[in-house]
Amino acid sequence: MEQESTKRDLGLVVILAVLLAAGSLAHNFWFDRNLTRAHASALAVQRQLGSLEIALSDLRAAETGYLAAGQNPDFWMRRATEISEGISSTVAAARETVVTAEARAHLDAVSTALGSLMAIDARARTQVQADQRLLAGDIVLTEGLDDAQRIATELAGARTAESLAATANVVQVGRLRFGLNALGALLTLALVWFAARRSAAPQTAASSAAQTAQMLRDLPPPVKAAAGAAAAVTRPIVTAPVAPQPSVNLPDAAELCVDLARVMDTRDIPTLLERAASVLGAKGLIVWMADGGGASLRPSLTHGYPDRVITRLETLEIAAENVTSLAFRSMRPQVMNGAAAGSAGAVAVPLITAAGCTGVLSAETRESKPAAETIAVARILAAQFATLIAPGETEAPRAVAEA
């Protein structure tokens, strides 16, 4: 009965772990999509405001055109009118596109200054038609200068306001993403710890019962009879099983997951890789990445191997028969036990993202037979590294430490 309850609890833990992993992939995909959309929207606004600055320069050039001797004033007047109307319509469209009230206020000021500038332009045109080009030039180049500068200043203010708003939005989304990733990692570690405790309890109880039975069989007949009589009249004493010491340091693993979730600079990855090796109790650690064609794996990040070993590392064919290639093909963890007691074992865990399997995290463990906790924590760390290393990267830093 107790074994059935333990199996039922472990099955529930596995289901919860799968749901957490699926939720982590889903919310990371959602964050990536929203950030891409926000970036595209901010870029479109910046281009729209930049086109207004160019149009303002074209307007001033058209005004200078109908002032110059030997030019056709009617052509340049029509040109100035077209440009001013285009600026006015673009400002109206940009006012509906920007996301901040400050940027809208700047665009309202642009519309006001543009109206004043075109009123001055109308006066200058009247003087040109009266063949008073010098007076018209004084009106355009002197009186219209303040309004033109004001338009340029307000456009720059609108661009700055939108840029600051976009940056603040990216920071806010990044903080929310970090919090959710850290929470998911901690919950997963808690489930791993609970599963380890539940799976160890029946084994310990069964071992204790077997030892007691063997001791009773080895007793002399008179003592065995007395012990049987005592057991018949005495209430059995049940000793609480002692949980085995976990093979990995779960608090260190939790801290590492938190630091992996908030890494901002790739120069921090070598230190994190060294800590990952310490958490897993690994002699060496390699992050393999798939090449562009998806036919082979290459070492991208390493720790725990001398320089001469790293230089001899070659690519692995994905179709080859080894635990690393098999982990990539099957997208499931693979384990290789040591050849003898005391020899090193190996664990290979796939790096899985929303786009599929992008690489493998392989570790040479100090345990001849890697424990279940080691494999589970290796999967958690692989999920964190998968979000840090893009599939297309070709020059990743290596953390090389002496064994």
HELIX and SHEET records of a PDB file:
HELIX    1   1 GLU A    2  LEU A   67  1                                  66    
HELIX    2   2 PRO A   73  THR A   97  1                                  25    
HELIX    3   3 ALA A  101  GLN A  129  1                                  29    
HELIX    4   4 ARG A  133  ASP A  138  1                                   6    
HELIX    5   5 ILE A  139  GLU A  143  3                                   5    
HELIX    6   6 GLY A  144  ASP A  218  1                                  75    
HELIX    7   7 PRO A  221  VAL A  233  1                                  13    
HELIX    8   8 LEU A  250  ALA A  261  1                                  12    
HELIX    9   9 THR A  266  ASP A  268  5                                   3    
HELIX   10  10 ILE A  269  LEU A  280  1                                  12    
HELIX   11  11 ASP A  307  ARG A  312  1                                   6    
HELIX   12  12 VAL A  323  SER A  330  1                                   8    
HELIX   13  13 ALA A  372  LEU A  388  1                                  17    
SHEET    1   A 6 LEU A 316  GLU A 317  0                                        
SHEET    2   A 6 SER A 296  HIS A 303 -1                                        
SHEET    3   A 6 ALA A 282  ALA A 290 -1                                        
SHEET    4   A 6 GLY A 356  THR A 365 -1                                        
SHEET    5   A 6 GLY A 345  THR A 353 -1                                        
SHEET    6   A 6 GLN A 334  MET A 336 -1                                        
END                                                                             
